[in-house]
Amino acid sequence: MDTIDRAIIAELERDGRISNVDLAQRVGLTTGPCLRRVQRLENEGVIQGYRAVVDPAAVGRSFEVLIDLGLESQDAETVEHFERTLAQADEVVELRRLFGNPDYFVRVAVADLAAYEEFLSRHVMAIPRIKNITSHFTMKTLKASP
């Protein structure tokens, strides 16, 4: 990967819908070589996809909660069941297994506090062998990557 590849990636991260003509112009290439580089980056898995960034309020998911979560046990069955169950929940927008404490970081997006309480009660607390749950309510988002 060279500086032109990195420039292409940076431009696509800023605007994934940029035309190949504009992209080529911004990175200093002609359209043919630029398109080939983009296709190579896609084929190599460097560019994994394109997506729309949606306003959470417009789709009823503006209430965001960050959860620190610990399990009673780290045996394979407990971990696999927990991860599979939470990863399938539409409300979960990010799920990370961590080193140390807590065991997991979960980012949840729902409509409001009542929707979060229902999600927590029906989905999270229904999973066996959860040791502790700490919810953090976002006051203000200062920086977020899409």
C-alpha positions in Angstrom: 0.0 0.0 0.0 1.5 3.3 -1.0 0.6 7.0 -0.4 -1.9 7.0 -3.3 -3.8 4.0 -1.9 -3.9 5.8 1.5 -5.2 9.0 -0.2 -7.9 7.0 -1.9 -8.9 5.4 1.4 -9.0 8.7 3.1 -11.2 10.2 0.4 -13.6 7.3 0.4 -13.8 7.4 4.2 -14.8 11.1 3.9 -17.3 10.5 1.0 -18.1 6.9 0.0 -20.3 8.1 -2.8 -17.6 10.2 -4.5 -17.5 9.6 -8.2 -14.4 7.9 -9.7 -13.8 11.1 -11.7 -13.7 13.3 -8.6 -11.7 10.7 -6.6 -9.1 10.4 -9.4 -8.8 14.2 -9.5 -8.4 14.5 -5.7 -5.6 11.8 -5.5 -3.8 12.9 -8.7 -4.6 10.0 -11.0 -6.5 9.4 -14.2 -9.8 7.6 -13.9 -8.6 4.2 -15.2 -5.8 3.6 -12.8 -7.9 5.1 -9.9 -10.7 2.7 -10.6 -8.3 -0.3 -10.8 -6.7 0.7 -7.4 -10.2 1.0 -5.8 -11.2 -2.4 -7.2 -7.9 -3.9 -5.9 -8.4 -2.4 -2.5 -11.9 -3.9 -2.4 -10.7 -7.3 -3.6 -8.0 -7.4 -1.0 -10.5 -6.6 1.7 -8.9 -3.3 2.6 -12.2 -1.6 1.6 -14.8 -3.8 3.2 -17.9 -2.1 2.1 -19.9 1.1 1.8 -22.8 2.3 3.8 -25.2 5.1 4.6 -24.7 7.1 7.8 -28.2 7.6 9.1 -29.5 10.2 11.6 -30.4 8.1 14.7 -33.3 10.4 15.6 -34.8 10.0 12.2 -35.1 6.2 12.8 -36.1 6.3 16.5 -32.7 5.3 17.9 -31.3 8.5 19.4 -31.1 7.3 23.0 -27.6 5.7 23.2 -26.4 3.7 26.2 -22.9 2.3 26.8 -22.9 -0.8 28.9 -20.0 -2.4 30.8 -20.8 -6.0 31.4 -19.2 -8.9 33.2 -19.9 -12.6 33.1 -19.8 -15.0 36.0 -17.8 -17.5 34.0 -15.6 -17.5 30.9 -16.3 -21.0 29.8 -16.9 -21.5 26.1 -20.6 -22.3 26.4 -21.3 -19.2 28.5 -19.3 -16.9 26.2 -20.6 -18.3 23.0 -24.3 -18.1 24.1 -23.8 -14.5 25.4 -22.1 -13.3 22.3 -24.5 -15.0 19.9 -27.5 -13.7 21.8 -26.4 -10.1 22.0 -24.9 -9.9 18.5 -28.4 -10.8 17.1 -30.2 -8.0 18.9 -31.0 -5.1 16.6 -30.6 -2.6 19.5 -26.9 -3.5 19.8 -24.8 -1.4 17.5 -21.4 -2.4 18.9 -20.3 -5.3 20.9 -16.7 -5.8 22.0 -15.0 -8.5 24.2 -12.3 -6.9 26.3 -9.2 -7.9 28.1 -9.6 -7.4 31.8 -12.6 -5.8 33.4 -15.3 -5.4 32.3 -15.6 -8.4 30.1 -17.7 -6.7 27.4 -18.4 -3.2 26.1 -21.9 -2.9 24.5 -23.3 0.1 22.7 -27.0 0.2 22.5 -29.3 2.6 20.5 -33.0 2.7 21.2 -35.8 5.3 21.2 -35.8 6.3 24.8 -35.3 5.3 28.4 -38.4 3.0 28.5 -37.2 1.2 25.4 -33.8 0.7 27.0 -35.3 -0.7 30.2 -37.3 -3.1 28.1 -34.3 -4.2 26.1 -32.2 -4.6 29.3 -35.0 -6.6 31.0 -36.0 -8.8 28.1 -32.7 -9.4 26.3 -29.7 -8.7 28.5 -30.9 -9.8 31.9 -32.5 -12.9 30.4 -29.0 -14.2 29.4 -27.7 -16.7 32.1 -24.5 -16.1 34.0 -24.3 -12.3 33.8 -22.4 -11.1 36.8 -22.8 -7.3 36.5 -24.2 -4.6 34.3 -23.2 -1.0 34.4 -25.1 1.4 32.1 -23.6 4.7 31.1 -26.0 7.3 29.5 -24.5 9.6 26.9 -24.9 13.2 27.8 -23.3 14.6 24.6 -21.4 13.0 21.7 -18.3 15.0 21.0 -16.8 12.8 18.3 -18.0 9.6 16.7 -16.8 7.8 13.6 -19.7 6.6 11.3 
